[in-house]
Structures are given as C-alpha cells and as structure tokens.
Amino acid sequence: MNMSLFLKIIGIIFIIYLIIVFYVYSKQRSLLYVPNIDNYDDETLIIDVNEVFIENSDGNKLRSVFYESPKTTKNTLLMFHGNAGPIENRFYKLNKLSKYNQNILLISWRSYSDNEGSPTEQGLYDDAKSAIKWLQNKGYENEDIIVYGESLGTAVSIEMTQNKSFKGLILEAPFTSMVDAAKFHYPYLPVSWMLKDRYMSKDKIKNINTPLLIMHAKGDSIVPFWMGEKMYELAKEPKMNYFIDENEHLVTYDDELMKNMDNFYKLIGLNE
C-alpha cells in the first residue's frame, strides 16, 4: 500500500469518526434521557395515595403521588427516581417504605410519566426544587425530609442536599459523575468536552452533612460498583452502606435490604 492511499484511508476514517462525534453531541440528551423505556414491572399499590401535580418554574405540571401516613407526622420521604420508566415502576418501593413513620412524595421528572418539558441537568434540579417547595408550602421543613435518589436521581439528590440540613439521604446506585459514566459506556468518544449535563456528584458529596445510606449492587453493569464505593469513600460520617452481591442495576428489595433500611432509620431516629 502506497503512502497516498494509506493517508486517504486514514482521512476517511477520521471524517467518519468526526461525523459520529457530531451526531452523538447533537443527540446526547435524547440518548441520555430515556423516559419511554420501561424496564421494570409495575406493582399495584397497597397503600392509599393521592395523585398530585407539582408545577415547576417552567410551568410543567409534574405527575407525582403523595402518601400521607395514618399517623400524624412531619417525617417525609422525598423520592427522585432514576432514568427510564414511569413512576409506577417504583410503587413497590412505596409499598415497602410505607411501614416507617413517614409520609412519602414520589415525583416524576419533566418529560417522564407523560409530563411535558425537555430534561436537562438544570431542568431536573428545578423539578426537585419545586418538589421541596411544594412540601415546604405544606408546612414541612428540610429537617423533616429524607431524600431518596435512585441512579440518575442520586445526582439530583446530592445537589439538593449539599450544604443543607435534611433528616437523611439515601442513594441507590450512585455514579461519581456523568462524565465518568459516559467514559465507561463510550470509551471511544471525547466525552469530557462533549457532555452538556455533567452531574459532578463526586465533587459535591463532601458537602453532604446529612446521615447517609448508599446502596449498590456489585454486578451493576449500568453504573459500575466502583462508583458507589468511591462515593461512599468520599462521604462524611455518619454513613452506612449496603453493598450486595447481585447483578442488578437497582438493588433487590428483599428482607436483607429492609434490615439494612431498618438500621438506617434507627440511625436517623425514625422508627416504624
């Protein structure tokens, strides 16, 4: 092969690579946020909830459910779900977590669960702030609220709770940053400068002054386990972890998990 032909082939490969990079850059939010993919089975609620619509600053009404404990309490679990699927996918968690002396608010993001709007990092932060404001308008303070983030929702949870005093923080399958996650899934792309939504949780976790529980499956193929370990390592005390030997992205809600959840709720002084 002569040098001219070799350079021509290299040039063609480089142009194809640039086209791929440009395409991924232009479509990255539709690749990152997948509200219409439903990977989990819905579970029928065994508790009574009210469907509520929480308005964000863009005027989108976010479909949510609110469970009021039969016991009069200010303790409230605020749940931020992960990527993909509607809020019905998380009803099994409400069924389990309703045993504690707490109310529960589960919100859905803009564009998820048939909501209007387009998801972005700042947009999801705004949705979360709107949920906290909704609770505050009902008379709840930050000190009454346990924040629960799942996967993508962990980054939002950390943003909301850093440098503030909440009752507790639960992170399920947390990632260090979206940059690190993108490098894991797309090692052939220059994601460090491509990403618009970066979710730099590893830089914020040190600002968490709230009792913390991190849960992560060691065989997680979506958010690798080392990220959960790293987040735990970077976090301040008091903190607990539940690292389980299974190959799921989200940890299985079985008796062993609930024992660890019991211990965390004892840590924050909230019994059944």
C-alpha positions in Angstrom: 0.0 0.0 0.0 1.5 3.3 -1.0 1.5 6.3 1.4 -1.0 8.3 -0.6 -3.6 5.5 -0.3 -2.8 5.0 3.4 -3.4 8.7 4.2 -6.6 8.7 2.2 -7.9 5.8 4.2 -6.9 7.5 7.5 -8.6 10.6 6.3 -11.9 8.8 5.6 -11.8 7.0 8.9 -11.2 10.4 10.7 -14.1 12.0 8.8 -16.4 9.1 9.8 -15.3 9.5 13.4 -16.0 13.2 13.4 -19.5 12.5 12.0 -20.1 10.1 14.8 -18.9 12.6 17.4 -21.0 15.4 15.9 -24.1 13.1 15.8 -23.7 12.0 19.4 -23.0 15.6 20.6 -26.2 16.9 18.8 -28.3 14.0 20.1 -26.8 13.5 23.5 -29.8 14.4 25.6 -32.1 12.1 23.7 -29.5 9.4 24.3 -29.1 10.2 27.9 -32.7 10.7 29.0 -35.0 7.8 28.0 -38.4 8.4 29.6 -40.2 6.0 27.3 -38.1 2.9 28.0 -39.9 0.8 30.6 -37.5 -1.9 32.1 -39.4 -2.8 35.2 -42.7 -4.3 36.2 -45.3 -2.2 37.8 -46.7 -3.2 41.2 -50.1 -2.4 42.5 -50.1 0.0 45.4 -51.3 -1.5 48.7 -51.4 1.9 50.3 -53.7 4.9 49.7 -52.0 7.7 47.8 -53.1 11.0 46.2 -52.1 11.9 42.7 -50.7 15.4 42.8 -49.3 17.7 40.1 -46.3 19.8 41.1 -45.6 22.8 38.9 -42.0 23.6 38.1 -40.7 27.0 37.2 -41.3 26.3 33.5 -45.0 25.7 34.1 -44.7 21.9 33.6 -47.0 20.0 36.0 -45.1 17.0 37.2 -47.2 13.9 37.9 -46.5 12.7 41.4 -48.0 10.7 44.2 -48.2 11.6 47.8 -48.8 9.2 50.6 -49.9 10.6 54.0 -49.1 8.3 56.9 -52.2 7.4 59.0 -50.0 8.6 61.9 -49.8 12.3 62.1 -46.1 13.0 61.3 -43.9 15.6 59.7 -41.3 13.0 58.7 -41.4 12.7 54.9 -39.5 10.7 52.3 -39.0 12.6 49.1 -38.1 10.2 46.2 -36.3 11.1 43.0 -36.4 8.3 40.5 -33.8 7.2 38.0 -33.7 7.1 34.2 -36.3 5.3 32.2 -39.9 4.3 33.0 -42.9 5.9 34.7 -43.4 6.4 38.5 -45.5 3.2 38.6 -42.2 1.3 38.2 -41.3 2.5 41.8 -44.6 1.6 43.5 -43.0 -1.5 45.0 -40.7 0.8 47.0 -43.6 2.8 48.3 -45.3 -0.4 49.5 -42.2 -1.4 51.4 -41.2 2.0 52.8 -44.7 3.0 54.0 -44.0 0.8 57.1 -42.0 3.6 58.5 -43.5 6.6 60.4 -43.3 8.9 57.4 -45.2 10.4 54.5 -43.9 9.8 51.0 -43.7 12.1 48.0 -42.6 10.4 44.7 -42.2 12.8 41.8 -41.6 12.3 38.1 -39.3 14.4 36.0 -40.2 16.7 33.1 -40.9 14.5 30.0 -41.3 11.4 32.2 -44.7 9.8 33.1 -46.3 11.8 30.3 -45.2 15.1 31.7 -44.4 18.0 29.3 -40.9 19.5 29.0 -37.4 18.5 28.0 -35.0 17.1 30.5 -31.7 18.7 31.2 -29.4 18.8 34.3 -30.6 22.2 35.4 -34.2 21.2 34.5 -34.1 18.2 36.8 -32.7 20.4 39.6 -35.6 22.8 39.1 -38.1 19.9 39.3 -36.5 18.8 42.5 -36.5 22.3 44.0 -40.2 22.6 43.0 -41.0 19.4 44.9 -39.2 20.6 48.0 -41.0 24.0 47.8 -44.3 22.0 47.5 -43.5 20.2 50.7 -42.4 23.5 52.4 -45.7 25.1 51.4 -47.5 22.2 53.2 -45.5 23.0 56.4 -42.6 20.6 56.1 -39.1 21.8 56.8 -35.8 20.4 55.4 -35.2 18.8 58.8 -38.3 16.7 58.3 -37.3 15.3 54.9 -35.4 12.2 54.0 -34.2 12.5 50.4 -34.0 9.2 48.3 -32.3 9.3 44.9 -32.2 6.3 42.5 -29.5 6.2 39.9 -29.9 9.4 37.9 -31.9 10.7 40.8 -28.8 10.3 43.1 -27.1 13.2 41.4 -30.2 15.4 41.8 -30.5 14.3 45.5 -26.8 15.3 46.2 -27.3 18.7 44.5 -30.4 19.3 46.6 -28.9 18.3 50.0 -25.4 19.6 49.8 -24.6 22.3 52.4 -28.1 21.9 53.9 -29.6 20.0 56.9 -32.0 17.2 55.9 -33.1 14.3 58.1 -31.4 11.7 55.9 -30.1 10.9 52.4 -30.4 7.5 50.6 -28.5 6.9 47.4 -29.3 3.8 45.3 -26.7 3.1 42.6 -25.0 6.5 42.7 -22.5 7.5 40.0 -19.4 9.7 40.5 -20.3 11.9 37.6 -22.0 11.7 34.2 -18.6 12.2 32.6 -17.2 9.1 34.3 -20.4 7.2 33.4 -20.1 8.3 29.8 -16.5 7.3 29.6 -17.4 3.8 30.9 -20.1 3.3 28.2 -18.4 5.3 25.4 -14.7 4.9 25.9 -14.0 5.8 22.2 -15.6 9.3 22.4 -14.1 12.5 23.9 -16.9 12.8 26.4 -15.0 15.1 28.7 -15.6 18.1 26.4 -18.8 16.8 24.7 -21.1 16.5 27.7 -23.6 19.2 28.4 -25.1 17.6 31.5 -22.2 16.6 33.8 -23.7 15.9 37.2 -20.4 16.2 39.1 -21.6 14.3 42.2 -18.1 13.3 43.3 -17.2 17.0 43.8 -20.4 17.6 45.9 -20.6 14.5 48.2 -18.1 16.1 50.6 -20.7 18.9 51.2 -23.3 16.4 52.5 -23.8 17.0 56.2 -26.8 14.6 56.5 -26.8 10.9 57.6 -26.2 8.9 54.5 -27.0 5.4 53.2 -25.5 4.2 49.9 -26.9 1.0 48.3 -25.2 -0.6 45.3 -25.2 -4.0 43.5 -21.6 -5.3 42.9 -22.6 -6.6 39.5 -24.2 -3.4 38.2 -23.5 -3.1 34.5 -25.1 0.3 34.1 -23.4 2.2 37.0 -20.3 0.2 37.9 -19.9 -0.7 41.5 -16.6 1.1 41.9 -18.6 4.4 41.6 -20.8 3.6 44.6 -17.7 2.5 46.6 -15.9 5.8 45.6 -18.9 7.9 46.6 -19.0 6.1 50.0 -15.3 6.7 50.5 -15.7 10.4 49.8 -18.7 10.9 52.0 -18.6 12.1 55.6 -19.8 10.3 58.7 -22.4 9.3 59.7 -22.8 7.0 56.8 -23.8 3.4 56.1 -23.6 1.2 53.1 -25.5 -1.8 51.7 -23.3 -3.4 49.0 -24.9 -6.6 47.7 -23.6 -9.5 45.5 -26.1 -9.4 42.7 -26.1 -8.4 39.0 -29.0 -5.9 39.1 -28.8 -2.2 38.5 -31.2 -1.4 41.3 -30.9 -3.4 44.4 -33.5 -6.0 45.2 -36.0 -5.0 47.9 -35.8 -8.2 49.9 -35.7 -8.9 53.7 -31.9 -8.3 53.8 -32.3 -4.9 52.3 -35.1 -4.0 54.6 -32.9 -5.0 57.6 -30.3 -2.5 56.5 -33.0 0.1 55.9 -34.3 -0.5 59.4 -30.8 0.2 60.8 -30.6 3.4 58.8 -34.0 4.6 60.0 -32.8 3.9 63.6 -29.7 6.0 62.9 -31.8 9.0 61.9 -34.2 8.4 64.9 -37.2 7.4 62.9 -38.7 4.1 64.0 -41.6 2.2 62.4 
